[in-house]
Amino acid sequence: MPMNPIAIRLLNQQLAAPQFADPAAVVGHMGAMQAQEYRMMRWAVAMRTCHPSAGAFKQAFDSGRIIRLHLMRGTWQLISAEDYWMLIGLCAPKAIAVTKGWMSSNKISIPDEELMHVRDILAQTAADLGSATKEDFVRALAEKDIRMGDHRLSYHIRMAEMSGTLCSGELLPMKATYALTANKVKPMERMDRDEALMRFTRKYFQSHQPATLEDFVWWSGLNISDCRRGIALQGDSIAMERWRGRDFYLLTDNCRTRGFRRGKLLLIPPYDEYLIGYKSRSIVLPPEHRHRAHNNSGFFQPIIAYDGTICGNWAPFKDDSQAHFFSGICDNTDELAKAWQKYKAFRDDG
């Protein structure tokens, strides 16, 4: 029987017949989840649980079982606390290099002496307050007669995150906070690089399969040689299947293929792994509608999927879904109403 990549992705991304009750377990399964939109990252995780709950997400986040920080590709991610040190060791060096490249293109140069001095102040402020906002950092630096533009400070915070010094603090409605990592995440022994690469690769394919090598390179931000090595380390537990002229990888010992039911509509947040987790998105997003889901500058819209195919947009912060369908594949108003009520119940829970 030919592979059905859409059904397999929905199942393994936990968007169809989700298996987990705990939000932190979802994040651990996914390996890392894009968290660009501070409010909507909560729904991205919760919609993959058996019973979506804003309260359950907040508890997992505030307790430090879910961590938000800049990591892969120099962008915001949610990761499990259990994977924190493994991913810092594996991904941070490349992410730091990417960030330094952005700094250079923005004509911002931060000497090492400044970097360490400011990092110490940020760390002390986070330790004193428990959860510090960016405004708290501005005040603490001003007390030391240090003043800088918002852009420069953002780079300092980002570098402190990728060094393992700062991570996410308390979950607030609209504003990110920062905590001292040493007070939030348990220390762990340094993991062998090959073991970390093997685990990281497995997490990607168990949650995003079927996916190509190019998809994994894009998502991980690692070099292609590292990605090839990670796949090779899976041994016989990964196999390649050709579909429509492209080579896809699937795990032979952990791939969900049963449980998909037709007729389901999903209200998916912007920057969700269902799209951003792949370099090529044409399997679920018809190319003629690509501009309705994301642009070339990396801005992603809230999207509607019906039987896994992207077919519309919706409005997460309005009083009703304000659904707009740009494809005629969905005419199921009952499913739309059901999906909206599920999301609204989650939103009201927060």
C-alpha positions as CSV (number, residue, x, y, z in Angstrom):
1,M,0.0,0.0,0.0
2,P,1.4,3.5,-0.9
3,M,2.5,5.7,2.0
4,N,0.0,8.3,3.2
5,P,2.4,11.0,4.4
6,I,-0.3,13.4,5.6
7,A,-2.0,10.8,7.8
8,I,1.3,9.6,9.2
9,R,2.4,13.2,10.0
10,L,-0.9,14.0,11.8
11,L,-0.6,10.9,13.9
12,N,3.1,11.3,14.8
13,Q,2.8,15.0,15.4
14,Q,0.0,14.1,17.9
15,L,-2.5,16.2,15.9
16,A,-4.7,13.1,15.3
17,A,-5.5,10.7,18.2
18,P,-3.1,12.3,20.7
19,Q,-1.4,10.0,23.1
20,F,-0.3,12.3,25.9
21,A,-2.1,14.0,28.8
22,D,0.9,15.9,30.0
23,P,2.1,19.0,28.1
24,A,5.7,18.4,29.0
25,A,5.5,14.9,27.6
26,V,4.3,16.4,24.3
27,V,7.3,18.8,24.2
28,G,9.6,15.9,25.0
29,H,8.1,13.8,22.2
30,M,8.5,16.6,19.7
31,G,12.1,17.3,20.7
32,A,11.7,21.1,20.2
33,M,8.7,23.2,19.2
34,Q,8.8,26.6,17.6
35,A,7.7,29.2,20.2
36,Q,7.8,32.5,18.2
37,E,4.4,33.6,19.3
38,Y,4.3,33.8,23.1
39,R,0.6,33.4,23.5
40,M,0.0,30.8,20.8
41,M,2.8,28.4,21.7
42,R,0.5,27.3,24.5
43,W,-2.2,26.1,22.1
44,A,0.5,24.5,19.9
45,V,1.4,22.2,22.8
46,A,-2.1,21.8,24.3
47,M,-3.8,20.8,21.1
48,R,-1.5,17.8,21.0
49,T,-2.7,16.6,24.4
50,C,-5.7,14.4,25.1
51,H,-7.5,17.2,27.0
52,P,-6.2,20.7,26.2
53,S,-5.7,22.8,29.3
54,A,-4.2,26.2,29.6
55,G,-3.8,25.6,33.3
56,A,-1.8,22.4,32.7
57,F,0.5,24.1,30.3
58,K,1.1,26.9,32.8
59,Q,1.9,24.5,35.6
60,A,4.4,22.6,33.4
61,F,6.0,25.9,32.3
62,D,6.2,27.5,35.7
63,S,7.6,24.4,37.3
64,G,10.4,24.3,34.7
65,R,9.4,21.1,33.0
66,I,8.9,23.1,29.8
67,I,11.6,25.6,28.9
68,R,11.4,28.4,26.4
69,L,14.7,29.9,25.0
70,H,16.5,30.9,21.9
71,L,18.2,27.8,20.5
72,M,17.8,26.1,17.1
73,R,18.3,28.5,14.1
74,G,18.7,31.3,16.7
75,T,14.9,31.4,17.2
76,W,12.5,30.7,20.0
77,Q,11.9,27.1,21.0
78,L,10.1,25.1,23.6
79,I,12.1,22.1,24.9
80,S,11.7,19.7,27.7
81,A,13.8,20.3,30.9
82,E,15.0,16.7,30.5
83,D,16.5,17.6,27.1
84,Y,17.8,21.0,28.1
85,W,21.5,20.3,28.7
86,M,21.7,17.9,25.8
87,L,20.3,20.5,23.4
88,I,22.5,23.3,24.7
89,G,25.6,21.2,24.1
90,L,24.5,20.1,20.7
91,C,22.7,23.1,19.2
92,A,24.0,26.2,21.0
93,P,27.5,26.5,19.2
94,K,25.8,26.7,15.8
95,A,23.1,29.0,17.1
96,I,25.7,31.3,18.7
97,A,27.5,31.5,15.4
98,V,24.3,32.3,13.5
99,T,23.5,35.0,16.1
100,K,26.9,36.6,15.7
101,G,26.4,36.7,12.0
102,W,23.1,38.6,12.5
103,M,24.9,41.0,14.9
104,S,27.5,41.7,12.3
105,S,24.9,42.3,9.6
106,N,23.2,44.8,12.0
107,K,26.6,46.5,12.7
108,I,26.5,45.4,16.4
109,S,29.8,44.3,17.9
110,I,29.9,43.1,21.5
111,P,33.4,42.7,23.0
112,D,33.9,39.6,25.2
113,E,34.5,41.8,28.3
114,E,31.1,43.5,27.8
115,L,29.4,40.3,27.1
116,M,30.6,38.6,30.4
117,H,30.0,41.8,32.5
118,V,26.4,42.2,31.3
119,R,25.7,38.5,31.6
120,D,26.7,38.6,35.2
121,I,24.3,41.4,35.8
122,L,21.5,39.7,34.0
123,A,22.1,36.5,35.9
124,Q,22.2,38.2,39.3
125,T,19.0,40.1,38.5
126,A,17.2,36.9,37.5
127,A,18.5,35.1,40.6
128,D,17.3,38.0,42.8
129,L,13.8,38.3,41.3
130,G,13.1,34.7,40.4
131,S,11.5,35.8,37.2
132,A,12.8,39.0,35.5
133,T,11.4,40.9,32.6
134,K,13.4,42.8,30.0
135,E,12.4,46.0,31.9
136,D,13.9,44.6,35.0
137,F,17.2,44.0,33.2
138,V,17.1,47.6,31.9
139,R,16.7,48.9,35.4
140,A,19.5,46.7,36.8
141,L,21.9,47.8,34.1
142,A,21.0,51.5,34.6
143,E,21.9,51.1,38.3
144,K,25.4,50.1,37.0
145,D,25.4,53.1,34.7
146,I,25.0,50.8,31.7
147,R,22.6,51.9,29.0
148,M,22.1,50.4,25.6
149,G,19.5,50.1,22.8
150,D,16.8,47.5,22.9
151,H,18.4,45.6,20.0
152,R,21.7,45.3,21.7
153,L,20.2,44.2,25.0
154,S,18.2,41.5,23.1
155,Y,21.4,40.1,21.8
156,H,22.9,40.0,25.3
157,I,19.8,38.1,26.6
158,R,19.9,35.7,23.6
159,M,23.6,35.0,24.1
160,A,22.9,34.4,27.9
161,E,20.2,31.9,27.0
162,M,22.4,30.0,24.5
163,S,25.2,29.9,27.1
164,G,23.0,28.0,29.5
165,T,22.8,31.0,31.9
166,L,19.2,32.2,31.4
167,C,16.1,30.4,30.5
168,S,12.3,31.1,30.8
169,G,10.8,32.2,34.1
170,E,7.2,32.5,35.0
171,L,4.5,32.4,32.3
172,L,2.8,35.8,32.1
173,P,-0.1,36.6,29.8
174,M,1.8,38.7,27.3
175,K,5.4,39.3,28.4
176,A,8.4,36.9,28.5
177,T,10.3,36.5,31.7
178,Y,13.7,35.0,32.4
179,A,15.1,32.8,35.2
180,L,18.5,31.7,36.3
181,T,18.9,28.3,34.6
182,A,20.8,27.0,37.7
183,N,17.7,27.6,39.7
184,K,15.3,26.1,37.2
185,V,16.9,23.1,35.5
186,K,18.7,20.3,37.2
187,P,22.4,19.8,36.3
188,M,23.3,16.8,34.2
189,E,26.5,15.0,33.2
190,R,27.8,16.0,29.9
191,M,26.5,13.7,27.2
192,D,28.7,12.2,24.5
193,R,28.1,14.0,21.2
194,D,27.1,11.0,19.2
195,E,24.6,9.9,21.8
196,A,23.1,13.4,21.9
197,L,23.0,13.5,18.1
198,M,21.4,10.0,18.0
199,R,18.7,11.1,20.5
200,F,18.0,14.4,18.9
201,T,17.6,12.8,15.5
202,R,15.3,10.2,16.8
203,K,13.1,12.8,18.5
204,Y,12.8,14.7,15.2
205,F,11.8,11.7,13.1
206,Q,9.5,10.1,15.8
207,S,7.5,13.4,15.8
208,H,7.8,14.6,12.2
209,Q,8.0,11.5,10.1
210,P,7.9,11.0,7.2
211,A,10.5,13.7,6.6
212,T,13.5,14.1,4.3
213,L,17.2,14.8,5.1
214,E,16.6,18.4,3.9
215,D,13.7,18.8,6.3
216,F,15.9,17.7,9.2
217,V,18.8,20.0,8.2
218,W,16.4,22.9,8.0
219,W,14.6,22.2,11.3
220,S,17.7,21.3,13.4
221,G,20.0,24.1,12.2
222,L,22.9,21.6,12.2
223,N,25.3,21.0,9.5
224,I,24.3,18.4,6.9
225,S,27.2,16.2,7.9
226,D,25.8,16.1,11.5
227,C,22.3,15.3,10.2
228,R,23.6,12.5,8.0
229,R,25.5,11.2,11.0
230,G,22.4,11.4,13.2
231,I,20.4,9.3,10.7
232,A,23.2,6.8,10.4
233,L,23.3,6.4,14.2
234,Q,19.7,5.1,14.1
235,G,20.9,1.9,12.5
236,D,18.1,-0.5,11.6
237,S,15.5,1.5,13.5
238,I,15.1,3.9,10.5
239,A,14.2,3.2,6.9
240,M,13.9,5.3,3.7
241,E,10.9,5.2,1.5
242,R,10.6,6.9,-1.8
243,W,7.4,8.9,-2.5
244,R,6.7,11.0,-5.6
245,G,10.4,11.1,-6.4
246,R,11.7,12.1,-3.0
247,D,13.3,10.1,-0.2
248,F,11.6,10.1,3.2
249,Y,12.7,8.6,6.5
250,L,10.5,6.7,8.9
251,L,11.3,4.9,12.1
252,T,10.8,1.1,11.7
253,D,10.2,0.6,15.5
254,N,8.1,3.7,16.4
255,C,5.9,5.0,13.6
256,R,2.1,5.5,14.1
257,T,0.1,4.6,11.1
258,R,-3.3,3.8,12.6
259,G,-5.8,6.0,14.3
260,F,-6.3,8.6,11.5
261,R,-10.0,9.4,10.9
262,R,-11.2,11.5,8.0
263,G,-13.4,14.6,8.5
264,K,-11.3,16.3,11.2
265,L,-10.7,20.1,11.1
266,L,-7.8,21.6,13.0
267,L,-7.2,25.2,14.1
268,I,-3.4,25.4,14.0
269,P,-1.5,28.4,15.5
270,P,1.1,30.4,13.6
271,Y,4.7,29.0,13.6
272,D,3.4,25.5,14.3
273,E,5.6,22.5,13.8
274,Y,3.1,21.1,11.3
275,L,4.5,23.6,8.8
276,I,7.7,25.1,10.2
277,G,9.1,21.6,11.0
278,Y,9.8,21.0,7.3
279,K,11.8,22.8,4.6
280,S,9.3,21.6,1.9
281,R,5.7,22.1,2.9
282,S,4.0,21.2,-0.3
283,I,2.7,17.9,1.0
284,V,0.2,19.6,3.2
285,L,0.2,23.1,1.7
286,P,-0.7,23.5,-2.0
287,P,1.9,25.8,-3.5
288,E,-0.7,28.2,-4.9
289,H,-1.8,28.9,-1.3
290,R,1.7,29.2,0.2
291,H,1.4,33.0,0.6
292,R,-1.7,32.5,2.8
293,A,0.2,30.5,5.3
294,H,3.6,32.2,5.4
295,N,5.7,34.7,3.5
296,N,9.4,34.7,2.5
297,S,10.4,36.8,5.6
298,G,9.4,34.0,8.0
299,F,6.1,35.4,9.1
300,F,3.5,32.5,9.7
301,Q,-0.3,32.9,9.8
302,P,-2.8,30.9,11.9
303,I,-4.0,28.2,9.6
304,I,-6.9,25.7,9.2
305,A,-6.2,22.1,8.2
306,Y,-8.9,19.7,7.0
307,D,-7.9,16.1,6.8
308,G,-4.4,17.5,7.2
309,T,-4.4,19.8,4.1
310,I,-4.1,23.5,4.8
311,C,-7.2,25.1,3.4
312,G,-7.9,28.4,5.4
313,N,-7.0,31.0,8.0
314,W,-8.6,31.8,11.3
315,A,-8.4,34.5,14.0
316,P,-7.3,33.2,17.5
317,F,-7.9,36.4,19.4
318,K,-11.4,37.3,18.1
319,D,-14.8,36.4,19.6
320,D,-15.3,33.9,16.8
321,S,-13.0,32.0,14.5
322,Q,-13.6,34.4,11.5
323,A,-12.6,31.4,9.4
324,H,-11.7,32.2,5.8
325,F,-11.3,29.2,3.4
326,F,-9.2,29.7,0.4
327,S,-9.7,26.1,-0.8
328,G,-13.0,24.3,-1.4
329,I,-12.0,21.0,0.3
330,C,-13.8,21.8,3.5
331,D,-17.5,22.6,3.8
332,N,-18.0,21.0,7.2
333,T,-19.4,23.8,9.4
334,D,-20.1,21.4,12.2
335,E,-16.4,20.5,12.5
336,L,-15.4,24.1,12.4
337,A,-17.8,24.9,15.3
338,K,-16.5,21.9,17.2
339,A,-12.9,23.0,16.7
340,W,-13.6,26.6,17.7
341,Q,-15.4,25.5,20.9
342,K,-12.5,23.3,21.8
343,Y,-10.0,26.1,21.3
344,K,-12.3,28.7,23.1
345,A,-12.6,26.4,26.1
346,F,-8.8,26.3,26.2
347,R,-8.4,30.0,25.8
348,D,-11.0,30.8,28.5
349,D,-9.2,28.3,30.9
350,G,-6.2,30.6,30.8
